[in-house]
Amino acid sequence: MTKRLNFLARKNGGIEGLVAVESWLATSFDPKLLELIKLRVSQMNGCAHCLHMHRQDAIKLGETDDRLLLLDAWRESALYTERERAALAWAEALTRISETHAPDAVYDEARKAFSEDELVALSIGVATINAWNRLAIGFRLQHPADRMRAAA
């Protein structure tokens, strides 16, 4: 993978804005559930850098290896709560918005599980991790293991 511009090393109002949104999210939505969402969306988008970072963050918040391992198959596992399932389904629907158009049934389940403010925060969290994934993948932000291998 060819290294591209390091967008994180540059002073940029847009990046600062995304960081500000992340700070707001940290106080506006369940942090452990948000990390699950960030991981699932990063799986869907294939963002190695974000998968690495959010897996570490989820573990720090008490997430288990079993739940992280089965996240891609959350529908087939009993390890996730109804609230988590509603959040994951909504995150997937928004991430694949051009295909799903955010179905009413998925919205209805999310609306039952979350207050209006929580649902807005969850949706902003999904939008934000999608933005980070696109930046990281587009600019070829490397996974730490890839950086170490390149340096060796």
Disulfide bonds with the S-S distance in Angstrom:
none
